[in-house]
């Protein structure tokens, strides 16, 4: 919207809450809930444009109900026949919540601590102004072209405006350092939205170092960024997209800690734990980092004797759980210098690993990466001298509310401490209620999409302090691709439509009927090995011999 402000209504008086007011508007000025409006007040002698969000809309005057008795006859026709004027018949009463005026010194909203007086005219907030002040972009003016800023992610546009009228750009610095949660029911677009943000972070203006933990193989199409002109820089930059499948994922046995091994062994006895603890500490004290289960068993036999029953029981468990698992190796380790790098998006394809192994590789990798980021900040030798952002699809399996995942501890550490060390984390999940609340509550920016389950709605509301109750009422009614964006990346929550991807989407649901058709046609093309039954007379009944 551009040009002169459009007057859409008049303030009638205060609302039920201290920060609310009500206003009246005619039917030809359709204002939806979630819309942003503005009015002018004097604050400390200066005129300020104050912004408010529409939270409720109800009809207060319309045609009498008798005009609507016959659905086959237009109400206007009845009114005209009776000589009743229909112009300006419908009036609506709307409720709005004051957000505040944009303080250019604080670069956020400030509350004027006063409601508009009755009779104050209200206007639709201008598009360009909302693009500047709704996200937390740190702008020193309330009206600028935010596309000129570096380090912003174009996620979509305001939902209650014309498509692409009011574009929303999130500050990557905010959600990448204070952590991110994308929460939505299956099919609502959470993986799609995550990929949009990945695309934005991998553009030339950001050149991020991204690590995507992909337990279902949903991010195979991100490689489309390579060679795409949208992601190329004038200096020759283009993103590097690297895929690690399960054959390349390895954990060096010496990188496990004692707690990892105890969990893998499924509740060993107290005596076994004591033997394992002593043997494990002894192995870690040696200079070499390349040792295997045989070396550990030999060490425990040296300490407790070859005939020790607990050592014998541990040997069987260790060989079964670690020695026979291809994920573990005495020497090989995922090289940190290869899986992360500026301008590189690495996707760990873990779809062929079971949940326990997914959690194990995640635990060890995060621990190693976190250690390197600590070393960098503390000015020690490190393999990673730049910030990292890690994104977790199916985040509830890595940080479950049940507390039974090996990876939960390190994820709690990163979400609580990672900001200081340049290690950001993003959680994607369709079950917010099943995510550890300590982890979820530390995600400073939230993108909430359609959620029907009441428990999941409650989990979002408890973890997102910045959004009001009126915003969360929208959750069940959102359609795929629509979202509420709130938290550190926003100065105030907003309803948005997520933009289209520039790469193909690789997480579409399987077309069952199409697959049935394809399989049937393939079956008809293949020669059958069964013979037609002959019941005499030399004529076929059309039945196949299934014996």
N, C-alpha and C positions, 0 to 999 in steps of 0.2 A: 504494500500500500504506500502511495506517495502523494505529494501535494498537500492541500489543506487538510487538517484533521477532520474526520467525519464524526459529527455529534450523533450519539446513539441513544442517549437517555439522560434522565435528570435524577439527581439524588433526592430520595424521599425522606430519609432519616437514618438513624443508627440501627444496627442489627442486634441480634441476641448476644453476640460475643463482643468484647471490647474493641476488637480490631475489624469488625464487620460493619457494613452499611448496606442499605437496600436502595434500589433505584427502579424507575419505571421506564419502560420502552414500548413503543407500538410494534405491531406484528411485522411491519415492513422493515424493521431493523432487527433481523434475527441474530441474536447473540447466543452462542453456545456456552455451556459450562466448560471451564478451562480457558476461555478467552481472556486476553489481557487488555485492560482498559486503563485510561489515564485521566487525570484531572489536575488542576493547578491550585496550589495553596501557598500561602506566605509562611516561610520558615526563617526565623531570625531576620526578618526584613527582606528576605530574598524570595522571589517567586520560584517555586519548585514544581516540576512535573512528578506527580506521585503515581505509582503504578499499583494496580489491584488486579486480582484474579477472580473471575466469575465462578461461584461455587454452587449456585442453585438457580433454577428458573421455573416459574409457575404462572399459569394463566389466571388473571384476576378479573378480566371482563371479556366476555365473548357472547355469541348469539345464544338466546335461550335454548334450553334442551329440547323444547317442543319442535324447534326447527330441524332437529336432527332425527325425528321419529321415523321418517321413511327414507331408508338408505338409497332408494331409487331416484329420489328427488334432491337436487342440489339445495343446500341451505340458502344460498344466495337467491335462488329462484323463489323459494317460499317467502323470503324477506321482501323481495321486490314486489311479489303479488300482493302482499299485505301492506305495502307502502312503507316498510320499515327501512331506514337508511342503514347501509352496511359499512360505510366508510369509517375507518378508525374504531371499529367495534372491538377488536381484540387488543387488549393491553396485557403486558407481562410484568410481573414483579420479580426482580432478580436480586440475589444476594452476592456481594463481593467481599473479599478479604484483602485488606491493605497489605501490600508488600513493602512499599516505601519508595523513597526517591533515591536515585543513584548518586552516591557520594564519590566524586572523582578523586578525592584524596585517599579515601579508604578503598576505592575501586570495588565497592559492593553497595548493597542497599542499606539505607538508614531509615529508621522508623520516625515519621514526623510527629508521632504521639498526638495526633489529632485527626478526627474524622472529617470528611468534607461536609460543609453546611448544606441543609436542605435547599434545593434549587440549583446546586452546582451542576453545570453541564459536564457530561462524560464523553470521552472520545475513544475510538479504537486506537490502541498504542501503535505507533508507526513500525513497519517491518524492520527498517534499518536500525532503529533505536533498540528494538528487542534483540536483534542479532548481536548488538554490542554489549548489552547489559545482562541478558539472561545467563549466558555462560560466565564462568569465573575466569575471564581473559585478562584481567588486570588493566583494562583500558583507562586511560586518563581523560577520556572524553566519553560522552554517552551517545556518540553518533560517529561511527567510522566504518571503513570498509575492512572487515575482519579477515577477508580472504588474503589481504596483504601480510598478515602475521605469519611467522614461522611457528612450527610446533603446534598446529591446531589440526583437529580431526573433524572433517565434515561428516557428521553422522546422519543427517536428515533435515527435516524441516518441521515447523510447528504444525500440529495435527489439525487445529481448528481454523487454519487459514487456507487459502488456495494452494494447491501443490507447488512447492518450491518458492513460495512467496517469502517466507521467513526461514532462512537456513540457519541451522544450529551447528556451530563449530566448537568442539570440546577442547580444552587445553590438555594436550598429551602429558605435559609435566605433572598435572594434578592426578589424573587417574593412574598413571604409570608409577608414581612414587608413593601414593597413599592407598594403592590397591583398588581393585575393581570387582564388582559382582554383577553378573548378567543372569537374571533369574526369570524363568518362563516355563510354562507347561510345554510338553512335547508338541512340536508343530507350530509353535508361536513365533519362531524365528531367532532363537538365541544363538545358534551356531552361525546363522547368516549375519547377525549383528556383530558377533565377535570377529568374523572375517572382514566385515566392513572396517572395523577398527584396526585390524592387522594391515589391511591395505593402506589406510591412512598413515600408520606408523612407519610403513616401509617406503613411503614417498621420499623424494630427494630432500625435502625440507626437514625431515626427522632422522632417517637412516638408523632406525632402532636396532637393538640386539634383542631378538625375540626367540623364545623357546616355547613351543606348543606341545603339551602332553595330550596325545590323541588316542584314547583307548578304543575308539570305534572306527578309525580310518575315515573321518569326516572332512579332513582338510587336504585332500589329495590335489585339489585344483588350485591351491595357492601358487603353484609353479607358473600359472598363467601370468603372474606379475613380471616374470623374466621376458624381456623383449617388448613389453607393453610400453608405449610412449608415455603414458600417464605417470609411470614410475621412474622415468629416466631424468637424469640431471644434466645441466649444460656442461658439466665437467666430465661427462662420460659415466656417471654413476647409474647403476641399476641394481635392484635388490638381488641378493643371492638366496635362493630357496633350496634348502637341504633336507633330505628325508633320511631318517634312520629307521629301518625296520628291525624286527626282533633279532635277525641274524647279526646285526651290528651292535646290538645292545648287550653290553657285558659289564659285570661288576667284579672287580678284583676282590678276592676273598678278604685280603687284609684291610679293605676299605669298610667292611662291615664292623659295626661295634657290637659289644656283648649283648645289648638289648635286642638288636636285629636277630642275632643267632638264637637267643632264647625264644623269640616269637616264632621263628621258623620251626623250631623243634617242638612246638606245641606242649607247653607246660611240663618240662622235665622235672624230676624229683629234686628235693632240696640237696641231696647228696650229689646228684648229677650236676646241678647248677654250681655247686662249690668246686667240683673238679674242673668243669668247663671254664669257670671264671679264672681260676688260677692258671690253667693252661693257656687261655686266650691272652691274659695279661703278659705272660711269659713270652709268647710269640710276638706280641706287639712291641716289646722292649728290645728286640733284636734289630740290627741295622737293616736287614733285607726286608723289603715290602713284598717280596714274591714268594709266598709259601702257600701250600694247599692243605687239604683236610688230612692227608697222610702225615704231613709234618706236625700238625696239631695233635693228632692221635699219638704219634711217637713221643711227643713232649709230655702228654698226660701219662703215658705208660712209664716214662722215665720218672715222673714225679710220684706216681701212685702204684706202680707195678703192673706187669702185663696181665696178671690174673684178677685185677680189680673189677668187680662185677659192674660198678657204675660206669667205669671207663668203657667196658665192653658194650654196655647198653648205649652209651653216647656214640660209640663208633658206628653202630648200626643206624642210629638216627641221623648222624652227620652225613654218612655216605648216601643215605636215601634222600635227604632233604637238600643237601648242598652239593655233594660230590657227583650225584647223577643229574643235576640240574644244569643245563647248558648256559643258563644265565650267569653262572659263577665261573671264574677262571683264576688261576694262581697269578697270572701276569697281565692279561688283557684288561683294559679299562676304557670306558668311553673317554676319548681325549677332549678335555674341556676347551682347548684352543680350536677344535674343529666344530664343536656343536654350538658355540656362541661366537659372535663377532659383530661389530658395527655394520649395519646394512645387511644383516643376515637373519633370515627367519628359518629356524630349524624345527621340523615336525618330527616328534618321536612317535612312530606308528607302533602302538602296543596292542593292536587288536588280536594278535595271535598269542598273547601272554595271558595267563590267568590273573585274577585280581590280586592275589598275594604277590606274584612276581612284578606286576605293575606297580604296586606299592613299594616293593623293595628297590627297584631301579630308581623310582622317584625319590625315595628317602636318601639313597646314597648320592645321587646326582645333586639334589638340593643342598645336602650337607657340604659337599665339595665346593659347589658354587658359592655358597654363603661364606665358607672359610676364605675363599679367594677374595671376595668383596671386603671382608673384614681386613685382610692383609693390605689391600689397596688403600683403604681409608687410614689405616694405621702406618702407612708408608713402609710396608714390608714388601719383600719380593712376592709378586703375584703373576698369575697367568691371565688375569682379567682386569684390565685397567679402565673399564667403562661400565656404566650401569646396565642392568639386565631386567627384562620384563618376562615373566613366565605366565603362561595361560593354560588353565586346567579345564578341559572338557570333562563333563561328569564329575565336577568337583566334589560332590558328596561321597564319592568312593575313596578319595584321597584325604579328605578331612571330615569324616563322618561324626554325627552327633553321638553315635554309640561309643566313640572313643577307641574302637578296636582296630584302627589302621596304623601300621608302622610309620606311615608318612605324616601322621597328625602332629607329632611333636615338632618337627622341623618347620611345618607349615604355620603352626602357632608362633614359632620364633620369628619367622620371616614377616608375618603380618604385623607383629608387635614391634619388631626392631628393624625390619628391612629398609624402612625409609631413610634411616641414618646412614645406611651403607650402600645405597643405590641398588636395591634389590626389590623390585615390584612384583606383585602377584595378582592374577585375575582368576576368579572362580566363575565357572559356567555350570548351571544346574537347573533341572526341572523340579527338584525337590528341596526348596530352601529349608524346610523343617528338619531335613535329615543332614544338614550341614552343621558342623560344630559352631556353636554360637560365638565362641571367642574369636574364631577365624572370620565368620560372617560379619560380626560387629566391627571388625577392624578394616573392612573394605570401605574406603572413604567415598567412593563413587558407586552408585547403584543404577543399573538399567533394569527396570522391572517391566515385564511384559505380561501377557494374559496368564492369570493364575486363578484356577477355580477352587482348588482344595482349601478349605478354611484354615487348616493347620499351617499350610504354606503361606497363606495370606498373613496370618498372625506372626509367622517367623520374619517375614519381610517388614511388617510394621514395627516389630520390636527392634530390628537391626538398623532401620533407616529413621534417624531422628529428625532429619531435615524436612521431611514431607508431612503435610497435615492429613487429617482423616479424610478430608474431601478429595484429596488426590488418590488415596487408596480405594475409595469407592469406585474408581474407574477400572481397577484391575480386572474384574470378571468380564467387563464389557469390551475390552480391547480385542482387536482382531489381529491376525498374524502380521507382523511388521510394525505394529504400533507399540509404543513404550513410554514409560515414565522415567525421565532422567533426573536424578537428584544427587545431592551430596557435594563433595569437595569441588567437583568440576563445574558445578552450577551455582549461581548466586541465588536461584530459587528453582524449585522443581518445575518441569515443563513436560507436557504431552507432545510426543513427536511421532512422525512417520519416518522409519529408517529408510535411507536412500537405497537405490539399487546397487548391487555389487558390480565391480569392473572385471572381476574374475568369475568364472562359472561357480555355481553352488554345488558342492559335492555331498550334501547331507539330505537329499530328497528322500522321501519315503518310497519304499519299493512298490512298484505298480503290480499288485498281485494278479489282477485279471490279465494284464498284458503279458506277464510271465507265463501264465497258464496257456494263453494262446500260442506264444512262441514255443513252449515245450510240446504242445500238441502237434503243431506243424512240423517240428523237428522229428517227432516220433513217427509221423506219417511218411516222412521222406526216407526213414531208415528201414532197411529190409527186416522183416520179422523172422525169427527163428522158430516160431511155433507153426504147427501144421493144422490144416483144416480137418476137422473130424469127419469121417465117412461112416455113416450109419447104414450103409447098404444102398444098392440101387445106383451107386456112382454119382449121386447128387450131393452137393454140399448144403449143409444147413446154415452156413455162415458163422457157426460157432467155432472157436479156436480150442485146440487141445491144451488145456491148462495143467494136465497131469505131469 
